[in-house]
Amino acid sequence: MKELQVYLLLLIAGLDHGATEMVCGRQQRSNRIYGGDNVMPGEAPWHVTLCFQKKPICGGSLISNIYVLTAAHCFDGNATMKDPALWTAHMGFTELDQNPQPPAIKRDLSQIIIHKKYTNFINGDDMALLKLLVPVQFSRAIQPICLPYSEHRFRLRSQCWATGLKNEEEGASPSSSSRFLQKVDLTLIGRKTCNCIYNSYEQAELASPAQWGVICGNNMDGTKGPCWGDSGGPVVCNEAGIWFQAGLISFSIDCHLPNSPVLLTNVTSYAEWIHAQVDSEVSFAQQTEQVPEMVDDGKCDDLISVKNPGCGIPKISNPKSGFQLEKWPWQVSLNFDNTHTCGGALISERWIITAANCFVGENASDNPPDWTVRLENGSSSEGMKVQKIILHGAYITKAEGFDIAMVQLSNPVTFSDYIQPICLPFHDHRFQYGTKCWVTGRKTGEPGTLYEVEVDLIGPQKCNCTYHTSSMNEDISISSQLVCAANGSEGSTCEMEPGNPLVCNENGTWFLAGISSFGDICKFGSLGIYSSVKEFEKWISDNTFELYYAKQATTVPDSVDDGQCSY
């Protein structure tokens, strides 16, 4: 089929709709629409990648030969982040390179214009304009996207597309010199529907995040989506062969978590602001088709994926099949000075939960550069760098509770059959006493050798009595912030160490019930004491939105704690 050459009469340089000719929103490929993974040459000629001191930080869209549209939060941080001389804009590429070859180019910036009402992305107004130092020449690889006027109506529930970078190789650093431009489809949904989905989490921190000036893009299966470094990138929709920018990426709680729409700054809401800031023509275009007024009914049941929470479902579901890496894909090793010190559990692409006592003491450190993290998947012997360590503020000693910490990786991991997050329980989750659960960890002195022990959950009264009897009357009270588990396996071999996950299977989904703090699970009938993860839901959520929570599928009655001093 012939390539259609359609030239649109665009109305630019003013919302009075005065006429000027500029071609925008045209893919320079014959009869091709977005789909798949890698962007082909000419598919997204408006995409811009913004690099700060040569490191790709954000995306953007070309809206004229001299202006780029992006997110204001890209420039959060210290004053140097707002210095245009430290930024470059890359365009016309399908594979980013700091030394671009034609048709790819890069341009320095002369000005950064941040929306005057912007404070942070949560409060909205997350938009900025960038002026290039030298105008670009349009080509097949470099074209502006069409901007909608304020009266433009995008069809809700229509398929639109986001573009952004992906690492060339799994595990590559975000600052890699060569990275591919990729695309992902998003279903455009209104604010009310978007808030309906987020409110299904039943987390106060995520309640109704989409306010005025926001529209959302939803990816139903949660297998793909914008990630770190994609902020400010365009979300574009095809209308009668012309591509319009509906939004720019502002916020999401994780890279591709199911039931987590991407919050987009709604370009139509800021059409007048854009026009008021520029001193030359930009690519506003009139809508070429009539779209009836769209009703956002705020209903979202059909958009919430229940088939897979995106966590807690390993490739091998039978824990008694012998230790295999696929069974416990969330298990990690925390290494201090390159020596295995503690265990931990992966709870998202960049976050690990472990014990606070790992980082406190004479031979310990809470300095991130002193630590590395190894995934217990056997894929690499090289540890991953740590960016941040957060200890619970109330932690003093493990005997007094609050023995929980979070570790942020410098770079996100890529999920696979061997690398998966564990599901976090909500505060109202009920783990039944007597439930068979599992503790996993690494054998000290035997690198790469892991253990698994089946344990029984017991109540605090029974735990208090049994623990004090078996620990020479050690004066420790087992509070509601702790959970206990007794070893019910004869002949098990293990070593109790801090930070190891206590996980329980409920209808095929594994939940993180606790993080090991102290005690002993290595003899039949012995007790291990764990920080109860559900009791720290608010603290965990206060530190990051990048989490995999899952609801309890069935109603569990209150457990009976007989308080008897025996197991």
MIZAPA-371795 format. One record per residue (C-alpha): x, y, z. Coordinates in Angstrom, 2 decimals, padded with zeros to 5 digits, always signed. Example, Ala and Ser with C-alpha at 12.3 -4.5 7.8 and 13.67 -1.06 7.14 Angstrom:
! MIZAPA-371795
REC       X       Y       Z
REC +012.30 -004.50 +007.80
REC +013.67 -001.06 +007.14
! end
This chain:
! MIZAPA-371795
REC       X       Y       Z
REC +000.00 +000.00 +000.00
REC +001.26 +003.45 -000.84
REC +002.52 +005.70 +001.85
REC -000.01 +008.46 +002.40
REC +001.35 +011.95 +002.59
REC -001.13 +014.05 +004.51
REC -000.32 +017.64 +005.33
REC -002.37 +019.17 +008.08
REC -003.12 +022.87 +008.20
REC -002.00 +023.68 +011.70
REC -003.03 +026.53 +013.84
REC -000.13 +027.65 +015.89
REC +001.44 +030.62 +017.61
REC -001.69 +031.57 +019.50
REC -004.93 +030.21 +020.79
REC -006.80 +032.63 +018.56
REC -006.38 +029.80 +016.01
REC -004.56 +031.96 +013.47
REC -003.32 +029.88 +010.55
REC +000.28 +028.92 +009.90
REC +001.57 +025.83 +008.12
REC +003.57 +023.29 +010.07
REC +003.47 +019.55 +009.76
REC +003.31 +017.70 +013.07
REC +002.29 +014.34 +014.46
REC +003.37 +012.39 +011.38
REC +005.17 +009.07 +011.59
REC +007.68 +008.74 +008.79
REC +006.92 +005.08 +008.15
REC +004.51 +003.59 +005.67
REC +001.27 +002.14 +007.10
REC +002.78 +001.35 +010.46
REC +001.41 +001.98 +013.94
REC +002.98 +001.52 +017.33
REC +003.29 -002.03 +018.56
REC +005.85 -004.41 +019.95
REC +008.87 -003.22 +021.89
REC +011.65 -001.38 +020.07
REC +010.84 +001.85 +018.27
REC +011.70 +001.70 +014.58
REC +013.29 +004.67 +012.76
REC +010.67 +007.34 +012.13
REC +008.06 +005.89 +014.52
REC +008.51 +008.45 +017.30
REC +010.30 +011.39 +015.65
REC +009.08 +013.75 +018.40
REC +010.65 +011.81 +021.27
REC +013.42 +013.60 +023.19
REC +015.69 +012.13 +025.86
REC +017.09 +014.62 +028.36
REC +020.55 +013.97 +029.78
REC +021.95 +015.68 +032.86
REC +025.75 +015.65 +032.77
REC +025.54 +012.89 +030.12
REC +023.22 +010.68 +032.20
REC +019.70 +010.07 +030.79
REC +017.24 +011.42 +033.36
REC +013.92 +012.16 +031.65
REC +011.99 +012.09 +028.43
REC +010.30 +014.91 +026.56
REC +008.60 +015.80 +023.29
REC +009.59 +018.14 +020.51
REC +006.82 +020.73 +019.99
REC +008.64 +023.09 +017.60
REC +012.09 +023.51 +016.13
REC +013.29 +025.08 +019.38
REC +010.97 +023.98 +022.26
REC +010.70 +020.71 +024.19
REC +007.85 +019.80 +026.55
REC +008.65 +017.73 +029.68
REC +007.88 +017.29 +033.40
REC +008.85 +019.86 +036.01
REC +009.94 +017.23 +038.53
REC +012.86 +016.31 +036.27
REC +014.58 +019.38 +037.69
REC +013.91 +018.68 +041.38
REC +016.95 +018.56 +043.60
REC +019.78 +021.01 +044.11
REC +020.28 +024.21 +042.16
REC +022.53 +022.56 +039.57
REC +019.55 +020.53 +038.30
REC +018.01 +023.79 +037.09
REC +021.14 +024.90 +035.22
REC +020.39 +024.55 +031.47
REC +024.11 +024.40 +030.68
REC +024.32 +020.96 +032.32
REC +021.59 +019.42 +030.17
REC +021.48 +018.08 +026.62
REC +018.49 +017.02 +024.52
REC +018.85 +013.95 +022.29
REC +016.46 +013.26 +019.41
REC +016.19 +011.40 +016.13
REC +017.59 +008.17 +017.58
REC +016.39 +004.64 +018.19
REC +019.47 +003.78 +020.24
REC +020.80 +006.49 +022.54
REC +024.46 +007.32 +022.24
REC +026.31 +010.23 +023.82
REC +028.10 +010.65 +020.49
REC +025.13 +010.51 +018.12
REC +025.48 +009.77 +014.43
REC +023.04 +011.20 +011.84
REC +020.11 +011.31 +011.75
REC +020.36 +011.47 +015.56
REC +021.39 +014.80 +017.06
REC +021.83 +016.43 +020.44
REC +021.27 +020.03 +021.45
REC +022.28 +022.12 +024.44
REC +019.60 +024.03 +026.35
REC +019.39 +027.79 +026.75
REC +016.42 +028.01 +029.13
REC +014.33 +025.91 +031.54
REC +010.80 +027.21 +032.18
REC +009.06 +025.48 +035.11
REC +005.35 +026.01 +035.78
REC +005.18 +028.67 +038.49
REC +002.65 +026.71 +040.57
REC +004.71 +023.53 +040.62
REC +005.90 +022.35 +044.05
REC +006.12 +018.57 +043.58
REC +004.58 +016.00 +041.26
REC +002.00 +014.92 +043.85
REC +000.45 +018.41 +043.86
REC +000.19 +018.64 +040.07
REC +001.26 +021.35 +037.60
REC +004.10 +018.98 +036.68
REC +005.12 +020.65 +033.43
REC +008.14 +022.45 +032.05
REC +009.29 +023.91 +028.74
REC +012.86 +023.77 +027.50
REC +014.33 +026.10 +024.93
REC +017.10 +024.71 +022.76
REC +020.25 +026.73 +022.26
REC +020.19 +026.02 +018.51
REC +017.01 +025.19 +016.54
REC +016.71 +021.77 +014.93
REC +016.10 +021.03 +011.28
REC +013.10 +018.76 +010.74
REC +013.74 +015.49 +008.92
REC +012.23 +012.02 +008.62
REC +013.76 +011.22 +012.02
REC +012.93 +014.51 +013.76
REC +009.39 +015.93 +013.74
REC +007.22 +017.78 +016.28
REC +004.21 +016.17 +017.93
REC +000.83 +017.88 +017.55
REC -000.39 +019.65 +020.67
REC -004.12 +019.73 +021.44
REC -006.02 +022.94 +022.09
REC -007.86 +023.21 +025.41
REC -011.17 +022.14 +023.81
REC -009.67 +018.96 +022.33
REC -011.45 +015.76 +023.43
REC -009.49 +012.53 +023.66
REC -011.53 +009.34 +023.61
REC -011.44 +007.62 +026.98
REC -010.60 +003.91 +026.91
REC -008.72 +004.46 +023.63
REC -005.29 +002.98 +022.99
REC -002.41 +005.43 +023.20
REC +001.36 +005.00 +023.39
REC +004.27 +006.00 +025.59
REC +007.93 +006.03 +024.58
REC +011.02 +005.79 +026.73
REC +014.42 +004.18 +027.14
REC +015.22 +000.62 +028.05
REC +018.62 -000.72 +029.02
REC +020.46 -002.40 +026.16
REC +021.23 -005.37 +028.37
REC +019.54 -006.74 +031.46
REC +021.18 -005.24 +034.50
REC +022.81 -002.39 +032.59
REC +023.23 +000.87 +034.44
REC +020.80 +003.73 +033.75
REC +023.84 +005.72 +032.71
REC +024.79 +003.22 +030.00
REC +026.05 +005.05 +026.91
REC +023.86 +003.01 +024.57
REC +020.18 +002.30 +025.25
REC +017.21 +001.49 +023.04
REC +014.08 +003.58 +022.61
REC +010.99 +001.51 +023.35
REC +007.22 +001.89 +023.28
REC +004.30 +000.57 +025.29
REC +000.55 +000.84 +024.86
REC -001.57 +002.53 +027.52
REC -005.35 +002.75 +027.78
REC -006.39 +006.36 +028.32
REC -008.67 +006.73 +031.37
REC -010.17 +009.71 +033.18
REC -009.37 +011.03 +036.66
REC -012.35 +009.42 +038.42
REC -011.65 +005.99 +036.95
REC -007.95 +006.37 +037.72
REC -008.70 +007.22 +041.34
REC -011.07 +004.26 +041.56
REC -008.19 +001.93 +040.69
REC -005.78 +003.53 +043.15
REC -008.39 +003.56 +045.92
REC -008.69 -000.21 +045.53
REC -005.30 -000.44 +047.25
REC -006.93 +000.85 +050.45
REC -003.77 +002.78 +051.29
REC -004.17 +006.34 +052.53
REC -000.96 +007.43 +050.82
REC -002.37 +006.40 +047.42
REC -005.92 +007.68 +047.86
REC -007.26 +009.66 +044.86
REC -003.91 +010.86 +043.45
REC -005.36 +012.12 +040.14
REC -006.48 +015.72 +040.61
REC -007.25 +018.56 +038.19
REC -004.84 +018.68 +035.27
REC -004.21 +014.94 +035.34
REC -005.26 +012.13 +033.03
REC -004.10 +008.53 +033.35
REC -002.74 +005.72 +031.21
REC -003.39 +002.14 +032.25
REC -001.65 -001.07 +031.22
REC -003.95 -003.93 +032.22
REC -001.56 -006.86 +032.52
REC +001.16 -004.92 +034.32
REC +003.93 -006.57 +032.32
REC +005.14 -003.34 +030.72
REC +005.06 +000.33 +031.50
REC +007.04 +003.50 +031.98
REC +009.93 +003.20 +034.40
REC +012.61 +005.34 +036.01
REC +014.04 +007.80 +033.53
REC +010.82 +007.98 +031.49
REC +009.33 +010.95 +033.38
REC +008.32 +013.78 +031.11
REC +008.05 +011.48 +028.12
REC +005.06 +011.83 +025.78
REC +001.90 +009.73 +025.71
REC +000.46 +010.12 +022.22
REC -002.81 +009.10 +020.56
REC -003.57 +008.59 +016.87
REC -006.56 +010.45 +015.45
REC -007.24 +009.89 +011.75
REC -003.55 +009.36 +011.04
REC -002.36 +012.35 +013.07
REC -000.61 +011.87 +016.41
REC -001.56 +014.19 +019.28
REC +000.08 +014.38 +022.69
REC -002.52 +013.62 +025.36
REC -000.18 +013.71 +028.33
REC +003.33 +013.58 +029.68
REC +004.49 +011.03 +032.23
REC +004.42 +012.40 +035.76
REC +004.09 +009.58 +038.29
REC +003.58 +005.85 +038.80
REC +004.10 +003.71 +041.88
REC +006.39 +001.25 +040.12
REC +007.73 +000.29 +036.72
REC +004.94 -002.09 +035.74
REC +002.84 -003.00 +038.75
REC -000.64 -004.30 +037.87
REC -003.52 -001.99 +038.81
REC -001.28 +001.09 +038.93
REC -002.13 +003.57 +036.16
REC +000.50 +006.10 +035.14
REC -000.45 +009.64 +036.13
REC -000.05 +011.99 +033.18
REC -000.04 +015.76 +033.09
REC -003.03 +016.51 +030.84
REC -001.72 +018.62 +027.96
REC -005.16 +020.06 +027.09
REC -005.38 +021.52 +030.61
REC -002.16 +023.45 +030.05
REC -002.58 +024.58 +026.44
REC -002.97 +028.22 +027.44
REC +000.04 +028.07 +029.76
REC +002.22 +026.62 +026.99
REC +001.12 +029.31 +024.55
REC +001.83 +032.07 +027.08
REC +005.42 +030.93 +027.67
REC +006.74 +030.60 +024.12
REC +008.09 +033.35 +021.92
REC +007.78 +031.44 +018.64
REC +005.43 +029.03 +016.96
REC +004.68 +025.65 +018.49
REC +002.74 +022.77 +017.00
REC -000.85 +023.27 +018.18
REC -003.31 +021.59 +015.83
REC -007.07 +021.49 +015.57
REC -008.82 +018.18 +016.10
REC -009.62 +016.55 +012.77
REC -012.54 +014.42 +013.98
REC -015.60 +015.11 +016.09
REC -015.55 +013.36 +019.46
REC -018.62 +013.49 +021.72
REC -018.18 +014.67 +025.28
REC -016.66 +011.79 +027.20
REC -018.22 +010.67 +030.49
REC -015.81 +009.51 +033.17
REC -018.10 +007.36 +035.31
REC -015.46 +006.51 +037.90
REC -016.02 +002.76 +037.53
REC -012.99 +000.52 +037.35
REC -013.94 -003.10 +038.07
REC -013.20 -004.12 +034.48
REC -009.77 -002.47 +034.63
REC -008.52 -004.16 +037.79
REC -006.49 -007.27 +037.09
REC -007.13 -010.02 +039.63
REC -005.43 -012.86 +037.79
REC -001.99 -012.07 +039.21
REC -000.98 -009.53 +041.84
REC +002.46 -009.32 +040.21
REC +004.16 -010.81 +043.25
REC +004.46 -013.94 +045.34
REC +003.97 -016.45 +042.52
REC +007.18 -018.41 +041.89
REC +007.75 -020.65 +038.89
REC +007.80 -023.71 +041.19
REC +005.00 -023.66 +043.75
REC +005.78 -026.83 +045.74
REC +008.19 -025.94 +048.58
REC +008.85 -029.62 +049.34
REC +010.37 -030.34 +045.94
REC +013.91 -029.68 +047.17
REC +015.63 -026.29 +047.19
REC +015.44 -024.76 +043.75
REC +016.10 -021.14 +042.89
REC +012.75 -020.71 +041.17
REC +010.89 -021.45 +044.42
REC +012.15 -018.46 +046.39
REC +012.83 -015.78 +043.73
REC +012.61 -012.95 +046.30
REC +015.51 -014.20 +048.45
REC +018.52 -011.84 +048.61
REC +021.87 -011.74 +050.38
REC +023.11 -008.52 +052.00
REC +026.89 -008.26 +051.99
REC +028.94 -006.01 +054.27
REC +032.48 -005.48 +053.00
REC +031.78 -008.19 +050.40
REC +030.88 -010.74 +053.10
REC +027.41 -012.27 +053.45
REC +025.91 -010.78 +056.61
REC +022.12 -010.84 +056.45
REC +019.22 -012.08 +054.40
REC +016.40 -010.05 +052.93
REC +013.36 -010.15 +050.68
REC +012.82 -008.34 +047.38
REC +009.58 -006.31 +047.58
REC +009.85 -004.36 +044.29
REC +012.33 -003.64 +041.50
REC +014.45 -001.43 +043.75
REC +013.51 -002.19 +047.35
REC +014.48 -004.89 +049.84
REC +013.15 -005.42 +053.33
REC +015.42 -006.79 +056.05
REC +016.29 -006.41 +059.76
REC +017.53 -003.16 +061.31
REC +020.02 -005.00 +063.53
REC +022.05 -005.84 +060.41
REC +023.25 -002.23 +060.31
REC +023.80 -001.49 +064.02
REC +026.69 -002.56 +066.22
REC +030.45 -002.50 +066.55
REC +031.12 -004.43 +063.35
REC +028.26 -002.99 +061.32
REC +027.50 +000.09 +059.24
REC +024.49 +001.91 +057.85
REC +026.60 +003.58 +055.15
REC +025.23 +002.45 +051.74
REC +028.63 +002.22 +049.95
REC +029.73 -000.41 +052.50
REC +027.03 -002.79 +051.30
REC +026.17 -004.78 +048.21
REC +023.18 -006.99 +047.45
REC +023.26 -010.33 +045.68
REC +020.18 -011.96 +044.28
REC +020.08 -015.61 +045.27
REC +019.35 -016.64 +041.69
REC +022.79 -017.84 +040.70
REC +022.89 -015.51 +037.69
REC +025.74 -013.25 +038.75
REC +028.47 -013.18 +041.38
REC +028.73 -009.39 +041.24
REC +026.88 -007.54 +043.98
REC +024.51 -004.67 +043.24
REC +025.20 -001.26 +044.73
REC +023.03 +000.17 +047.49
REC +021.67 +003.71 +047.24
REC +019.87 +004.11 +050.55
REC +019.39 +002.31 +053.89
REC +016.38 +003.24 +056.03
REC +016.18 +001.95 +059.61
REC +012.95 +002.22 +061.57
REC +013.28 +005.35 +063.70
REC +012.13 +003.56 +066.87
REC +014.70 +000.77 +066.65
REC +017.16 +000.60 +069.57
REC +017.79 -003.10 +070.11
REC +016.13 -006.18 +068.66
REC +014.75 -007.05 +072.09
REC +012.68 -003.85 +072.03
REC +011.14 -004.46 +068.62
REC +010.97 -002.29 +065.50
REC +013.72 -004.48 +064.04
REC +012.99 -003.66 +060.42
REC +014.85 -001.80 +057.67
REC +014.53 -001.04 +053.97
REC +017.33 -001.07 +051.42
REC +017.09 +000.76 +048.09
REC +019.16 -000.51 +045.19
REC +021.02 +001.98 +043.02
REC +019.51 +000.40 +039.89
REC +016.31 -001.59 +039.44
REC +016.39 -005.33 +038.86
REC +014.67 -007.01 +035.94
REC +012.08 -009.59 +036.95
REC +012.32 -013.11 +035.53
REC +011.51 -016.71 +036.51
REC +014.34 -016.45 +039.04
REC +013.75 -012.89 +040.27
REC +010.31 -011.95 +041.64
REC +009.02 -009.80 +044.51
REC +007.21 -011.26 +047.51
REC +003.70 -009.93 +048.23
REC +003.34 -007.59 +051.19
REC +000.31 -008.03 +053.46
REC -001.99 -005.18 +054.40
REC -002.36 -004.29 +058.09
REC -005.67 -006.18 +058.36
REC -004.23 -009.40 +056.91
REC -004.78 -012.38 +059.21
REC -002.18 -015.11 +059.37
REC -003.79 -018.12 +061.05
REC -001.96 -019.62 +064.04
REC -000.87 -023.14 +063.19
REC -000.31 -022.25 +059.54
REC +002.63 -023.98 +057.87
REC +005.05 -021.36 +056.58
REC +008.67 -021.33 +055.43
REC +011.91 -019.60 +056.38
REC +014.74 -019.43 +053.86
REC +018.31 -018.23 +054.07
REC +021.95 -018.86 +053.27
REC +024.18 -021.26 +055.16
REC +027.04 -019.32 +056.75
REC +030.42 -020.27 +055.32
REC +028.86 -022.04 +052.35
REC +028.44 -019.46 +049.57
REC +025.58 -020.27 +047.27
REC +024.17 -022.93 +049.64
REC +020.67 -022.07 +050.77
REC +018.35 -023.65 +053.29
REC +014.60 -023.82 +053.75
REC +012.78 -024.75 +056.95
REC +009.08 -025.44 +057.41
REC +007.70 -023.72 +060.52
REC +004.37 -023.29 +062.31
REC +003.02 -019.85 +063.23
REC +002.11 -019.51 +066.92
REC +000.37 -016.79 +068.91
REC +002.09 -014.24 +071.17
REC +000.91 -015.77 +074.48
REC +002.12 -019.23 +073.55
REC +005.29 -017.71 +072.14
REC +005.99 -015.70 +075.30
REC +005.60 -018.74 +077.51
REC +007.56 -021.11 +075.29
REC +010.33 -018.65 +074.46
REC +010.99 -017.63 +078.07
REC +011.11 -021.28 +079.12
REC +013.61 -022.17 +076.40
REC +015.79 -019.06 +076.68
REC +016.81 -019.11 +080.35
REC +013.96 -016.73 +081.24
REC +015.35 -013.98 +079.05
REC +013.22 -010.91 +079.78
REC +011.77 -010.21 +076.34
REC +008.10 -009.52 +075.76
REC +006.61 -010.78 +072.50
REC +004.45 -007.85 +071.38
REC +001.98 -007.46 +068.51
REC +004.84 -006.09 +066.38
REC +006.42 -009.52 +066.45
REC +005.36 -012.87 +065.05
REC +006.64 -016.25 +066.19
REC +007.27 -019.48 +064.33
REC +008.29 -022.88 +065.67
REC +010.39 -025.43 +063.84
REC +008.26 -028.45 +063.06
REC +010.82 -030.27 +060.91
REC +012.95 -033.06 +062.33
REC +016.55 -033.00 +061.18
REC +016.44 -029.58 +059.50
REC +019.76 -027.83 +059.01
REC +019.96 -024.06 +059.07
REC +021.42 -021.04 +060.76
REC +019.17 -018.30 +062.10
REC +020.36 -014.95 +060.78
REC +018.75 -011.51 +060.69
REC +016.65 -010.38 +057.75
REC +015.58 -013.74 +056.37
REC +012.00 -013.85 +055.09
REC +009.19 -015.81 +056.77
REC +006.70 -016.51 +053.98
REC +003.27 -018.15 +053.92
REC +001.34 -019.56 +050.96
REC -002.32 -018.59 +050.62
REC -004.17 -020.02 +047.63
REC -001.02 -020.08 +045.52
REC +000.24 -016.60 +046.45
REC +003.12 -016.15 +048.87
REC +002.99 -013.38 +051.48
REC +005.80 -011.95 +053.61
REC +004.64 -012.59 +057.18
REC +007.86 -011.65 +058.95
REC +011.54 -010.76 +058.86
REC +013.82 -012.76 +061.18
REC +015.07 -010.84 +064.20
REC +016.29 -013.29 +066.86
REC +015.73 -016.76 +068.28
REC +016.50 -020.17 +066.82
REC +014.64 -022.27 +064.27
REC +017.34 -024.83 +063.70
REC +016.17 -027.50 +066.16
REC +012.83 -029.26 +066.30
REC +010.44 -027.26 +068.47
REC +012.71 -024.20 +068.69
REC +011.36 -020.69 +068.16
REC +012.25 -017.90 +065.80
REC +011.08 -014.34 +066.47
REC +010.24 -012.11 +063.49
REC +009.20 -008.53 +062.90
REC +005.56 -008.72 +061.77
REC +005.57 -007.06 +058.35
REC +001.84 -006.25 +058.33
REC +002.28 -004.12 +061.47
REC +004.65 -001.84 +059.55
REC +002.46 -001.23 +056.49
REC +002.27 +002.55 +057.04
REC +005.99 +002.90 +057.74
REC +006.89 +000.94 +054.62
REC +004.44 +002.91 +052.46
REC +005.72 +006.21 +053.86
REC +009.17 +005.38 +052.49
REC +008.16 +004.38 +048.97
REC +005.18 +003.85 +046.68
REC +007.14 +001.17 +044.79
REC +005.51 -001.80 +046.50
REC +003.69 -005.01 +045.70
REC +000.80 -005.35 +048.14
REC -001.86 -008.02 +047.64
REC -005.22 -008.48 +049.30
REC -006.08 -011.61 +051.22
REC -008.25 -013.71 +048.90
REC -010.35 -015.37 +051.61
REC -011.78 -014.34 +054.97
REC -009.76 -015.80 +057.84
REC -011.34 -016.09 +061.32
REC -009.57 -014.92 +064.45
REC -006.94 -017.37 +065.66
REC -007.06 -019.00 +069.09
REC -003.93 -018.51 +071.19
REC -004.09 -021.08 +074.01
REC -001.01 -019.68 +075.74
REC +000.25 -023.13 +076.69
REC +003.96 -023.43 +077.36
REC +004.63 -026.20 +074.91
REC +004.88 -026.88 +071.25
! end
